[in-house]
Amino acid sequence: LRCYRNSRNSRFLIKQSLRSSFFSTWNWKESFSSDEKTRKELYSKEGSPLTTKSIDPTMQTEVLKRCHELHSNIMPLNHRIRGPLARNSHQGTALPLVFLVGNHSSGKSSFVNYVMGRNIQVAGVAPTDDTFTVILPGPEDIDQDGPALVGDPDLGFSSLRQFGPTLIHHTQLKVRKEIRNSNFMLVDSPGMIDSPQQAATMDRGYDFQNVVKWFAERADVVLLFFDPDKPGTTGETLNILLHSLGGMDHKLLIVLNKADQFKKIHDFARAYGSLCWNLSKVIPRKDLPRIFTMCLPTSHSTGPAGVETKLPPPAGLADLHQTRNDVVAEVMKAPKRRIDNVITHLSDSVHQLHLHAVLQNHVRQRYRKNLWNHRAQLVVSSVMASALVSAAVYTHTPMHILGGTVSLSILGVGGLFWYNALQLEATEQTMLTTEELSLIFRR
């Protein structure tokens, strides 16, 4: 009974925190003014402060509500025509989401601690965590396991049940107070460590590729981390970039972290070139996206508010620290990106459903045309066979000739029916091929 009461109390605190964070999330003017001192201390020495334009919270809420209603209205049509939209795809997370993915020991956990201003995640050279960790702002420090996270419908992670119990037991929720920003949530993912040869024989017990895709689709900012030791050489990382993060260039940031570990410029050039070479294998474009080369202040002491208390970094690392500020600025824009991503997701869903409906209608019309042509042939052949038999009966044709005429008529009509069925099946298979559907799309 005590455990049940504690569970209910922790869930109540989380929901109260989400309600207060939700309303403060869309009031950016108020939230940014309250954090002005922290931002000035953070960026006064290393870059320009974050700037944002205040937007009417009522308008923001109305836009999100209207987009949710429009998406809900197209879901019955998607179900009726068996469209491509996944079930509950219009339901997002409770707060704007920042998703971190990358190699192990690439600095994901350290970046989480730096952005939040607290030591929340355990950082280390070796793999330190094998779970998806959801970090939320709240009034108290609360840790909950995967079943509690997935079982709470207000958080927006209930759809993770489709990936099985192994994934659920490899997720956790961390609610932390006194963090730097309470306008969004962070998700830290397990580091990717296997090579292409091991990927074919070893797995994690769940579909890691689709799980990453699930988080990335609902995220407002996605950070893909690489480190100097493994600049894109991890096969699983490249596979994730190709299959799970494809089509998300508008919210994907590629980060080469720990750039301050290079002792010589030749080492940096070699690692950067290796990363670009590996990325060119999975990015089907001539132009590569921007790679944010940065480092974290490992030697600086960080207080409760995340304020660095040491002197500014050397001039040689000024560019790396400025790039880090750019990445942090993009992370802080996650609440503003939420509206853009919701509208983009709605537009993409409508276009996908419209394309599916157009292709389905075209294929159905062609199939019906062929079907009615075959039926017309059967009707004509049946009428001709009946007329031939009637003429033979009317002219008092001998019985053996009349029997042969009837047999030939039945065989002719039956053979035509069998041939038309084969042709119709072949036409159906041809119309559903990728080449034929691409030709219909180009038309």
N, C-alpha and C positions, 0 to 999 in steps of 0.2 A: 504493500500500500504506500509506503514511503517512497519507493522508486517510481511508482505511478504518479504520485503527487509531484515529485521533483520533475518528472518528464513533462507534466502538464504546465508547471510553472515556467520551465525553460522555453516551451513552445509559445506560451503566452508572451514572454519577454521578447522572443524573436519576432512575433507578429506585431507587437507594439512598436518594435524598432523599425520594422519594414514600413509600417504605416507612416511613422514620423519621417523616415528617410525618403519615402516615396514623395511626400508632399514637398520636402525640402529639395528633392532631386530636381523638380521642375521649376523651382524658384532659384534660378542660378544667380540672380542679382544678390539675393540675400545670402546664399551659401558662399559665394565668392567674396563678398564683403566681410563675412565673419572669418574667413581664412586669409584675409589680406596680410596680416602680420606674418603668418607662416610662409606665405608665398614670397613676400619681400625678403625674408631672411634666407629663404631657399635659393632665390634667383638673383639676389643683389650682387653676388660676387661671380656668378658663373654664367649669367645670361639674362635675357630680357624676361620680365615677369609675364605670366599668363594673362592674356587679355581676352575678354568675351563680351558680347553684346547681350544685354538683358532682353529677354523675350517674355511676352505676356504669359504667365502660367496658365491662365484660363484658355488661351488659344492653344497652348501645347497639349493640355489635357483633352481639349475638344478634337484636335487633330488625331491624337492617339486613339481616342474612343471611336471616332468616325472610321479610321482605318481598320480597327478591329471589327466594327460592324460590317463594313464592306467585305472583309475577308470571310466573315462568318456567313454572309449571304451567298458567296460563290461556292461554299463547301457542299451544299446539297447538289448543285449542278455537277461538281467534280465527282461526287459519289454516284450520281445517276449515269454519267458517261464513262465512269471508271477512269477518271483523269489522273494526272501525274502528281497531284498535291498529296502530301502525306497527311494522315489524320492528326488533328490538333497542331498543325504546322503554324497556325496563326497565334498560338498561345506562347508568349515570350516569358522571360524571367521577371521576377518582381522588381529588380533594379537593372539599370544598364550593366552590361557584362563586358569585362576585359579578360580575354583568354590567352594564356601563356603556354606555348608548346615548343619543344626543341630537344636537343641532345642533353644527355646527363652532364652535370657539372658545367653547364653553359651559363649559369648565373640567374636562372629563373627565380629560385627561392630568394636569393640575395636582392634581386630587383623588387620582388614583392615586399620584402622588409624595408627597402629603401623608399618605395613609393608610399607605403603605409606609415612609415616612421616608427615602426615597432618590430621587434624580433618575433615574428609570427611563425615563419617556416624555418626548419633546420637546414642550414646550408653546409655543403662539404664537397670535397673533390670526388669522392665515391658517390654512387647513387644512394640517396638518403630517404627517398619516399617512393612508394609504388602506387599511390592513390591519387585520384582527382580531388583536390582540396578546394572547397568553395569558401571564400572569406567574405564575411558580411559585417557591416557596421552594426553596433548594438550598444545597449546600456551596460551590459556586463559581459565578461569573458565566459563563453559557453562553447563546449566541444560536443558534437553529436556525431553518431555514426551514419553510414549510408542509408539504412532503412528509415531512420528519422528524417533524413534529408529528402528522400524520394517520397516518403509518405505524407509530407506536408504539401497540400495542393497550392498554397499561397506562394511558395517559392518558385514554382515553375519547372521543377525537375522530375515530375511524375513520369514523363515519357521515357525516362532511362530504364524503366522496367522491361522494355522490349529487348534489351541487351542481355538479360539474364541475371541470376543472383550473384554471379561472380563479380560483375561490375559493381553491383549495389554494395557489396562488402568491400570494394576497393574505392569507395568514395567517402568523404567526410565533410562535415560542416564546422567551420570555426567562426564564431561571432566574437568580435573584438571591440572593446571600447577605446576611446582616446586615440583613434587612428587619424591620419592626416586628412582624409577625405571620406565623407559619408554619402557621396552621391552615386556610387556604383559598387559593384562587387567584383572580386578577382577570382579567377579559377586557375590554379596551378596544376599542371598535368605531370604524369610520370615521365622521367627522362627516357629518351630512346637510345638504346645501347647496342642492338644487334646489328649484324652485318647482313648483306643480301643472301649469303649462303645459309645463315642461321634462321633467316626469316621464313624459309620454306619448311623448316622442321620444328620450330619452336614458336609458341604463341603465349599470350597472357591469360588465357582462359576465357576471353571475351573478344568481340570484334573491335579491336582497338582503332582500326582505320575508320569505321563508321561512327564510333563514339566521338572521335576527334571531329569528324564532320558534323555531328549533331551539335557539339558545343560551338564550333566555328560558325554554323549557320545562325545561331541565336546570339552570337557575340556581336558587340558593337566595335570592338577593336581586337585584332588578333596579332600577337607578337610571336614571331618564329625566331628562336634563339639558336645561334651557332657560337662555337668557341674556337680559339686558335688551334687547339689540339686535334679537333675533328671538324675542319671547315667544310661541311657538306659531304663527308665521306661515309656517314652512317646511312645504310641502305633504307632503313625504316623511315628516317627523316625525309629522304627524297621521295619515297613512296607516299608519305603523308602529304607532302607538298603537291604531288601530282594528282592524287586521287581524292584527298580530303579537303584541300584548300584551293582547288581549282575554281576559277570564276569568282574569287573573293578578293581580287586585287584592290578594290576600293577601300578595304578595311584591314589589309594585311601589311604588316611592317616586318621586314627582314632585318634582324639585328645581329651584327658580329660583335659579341661582347668580349670583355677582358682584353681589349686591344693594348692595354698598358703593360701586358706581360712580354711583349716583344722587346728584345734587347737590341736588335739591329733592324734597319729599314728593309734589308733583304728578306728577313724572316716575315715581316709584315706583308711585303709584296708577294711573296710565295704563297702565304696563307690566303690572302685576298684573291689572288689569281686562281688558286685551287677552288675556292668557294664559287667564284664566278663560273669556272669551267663545269663544276658539278651542277650548278643551277641551270646552266644552259642546256643540260641534257633533259631536264624535266619541264622547263618553261618554253613552250612552243612559240617564241617570239625572238626577233633579232635583238631587240632592246631589252636589257635586263632592268628590273625595278631597282630603286635606290636601296642600297645596303647601308644601314645605320651603324657606323663603326663607333663604338663607345666603350666606356669603362665605368665601373662603380668606385666610389671613394672608400676603398678598403682600409686605408690607414686613418680615416677620419673618425672621430668619436661622435656618435649620434645620440642626441638626447631624446626625451619622450616625445617631443614634437617633431622629431626628424631634422633638427637644426644642426648643421655641421659647425663644430667649434674650433676647427683648425684653420690655419692660414690657407689662402687660395692655392690651387694646384700650380705646378710649374707651367711656364709658358708653352713648353713642348706638348703638354697634354690639354691645352686650352680647347683645341678643336674637338677632342674626344668628349670633354665635359660639356661643350656646347651641343654636340650631337645627343648626348644623354638628356640634356634639357629639352631638346626637340622631341625625343621619344616620350619623356614624361608629360610634355605638353599635349601630345596626341592622346595619351592615356587619360589625362584630365578632361579631354573633350568628349569622353564617352557618353555623358548625359546628353550633350547636344547631338551626337551622332545617332542616338536612339531614334529620334524622329526621322532623320534621313534614312536610316536603315529600315525602319518600319514602312515608310513610303516606297522605298526601293523594293522591299520584299513583296509588298502588295502589288506593285507594278509588274514584277517578274512573275508572280503567281497568276495574275490575270493574263499576261501574254502566253505563259505556258499552257494555261487552260484553253485560251482561244486557239492557239496552234493545234493543240490536241483535238479540239472540236472540229476545226477546219479539215484536218487530215482524216479524222474519223468520218466526217460527212462525205468527203470526196471518195474515200474507199467504199463507203456504204452505197453511194450512188452508182459507182462503177460495178459493184457486185450485183446490185439490184438490176442494172441494165443487162448484164450478162445472164442473170437468172431469168428475166422475163423473155429474153431472146431465145433461150433454151426452151422455156415453156411454150413459146409461140411455135417453135419448130415441132415440139411434141404434139401440139394441137393440130397443126397442119398435117403432119404425118398420120395422125389418128383419123382425121377427117378423110384423107385420101385413101387410107386402108379401108375405112368403112364404106366409102363410095365404091371402091373396087369390089368388095365382097357383095355389096347390094346389087351392083351391076351383074355380077356372076349369078346371083340368085334370080334376078329379074329375067335374065336371058336363058334360064333353065340349063345352066352349064352342068355337065356331068359331075357326079358326086366326088370322084377322085380329083378332078380339076378344082372343084370348089373347096375341097379339103386342103389342097396344096396352096390355094390363094389365101385361105384363112391363116394357115401356118406361116406363110411368108409375111403376111401383114403383121401377125403377132411378133414374129422374130424381128421384123424391121423396126417396129415401134419400140420393142424392148431393147434392141441394140442401140437405137438412137438415144434412148433414155440413159443407158449405161455410158455411152460415149460422152454425152453432155454432162453427166455427173463427174466423170474424170476431168473433163475440160474445166468445169467450174471449180473443182478442187485445186487444179493446177493454177488457175487464175487467182484464186484466193491466196495461195502460197506466194505467187509472184508479187501480188500487190502488197504483201506484208514484209517484203524484203527491204533491207536498208537502202539499196540502190533505188528501188521504186518510190519509197517514201521520200527520199532526198529529191528525186525528180519532181514529185508532186509539190514538195516545199518550194523548189526553185520556180515552179510555175506560178 
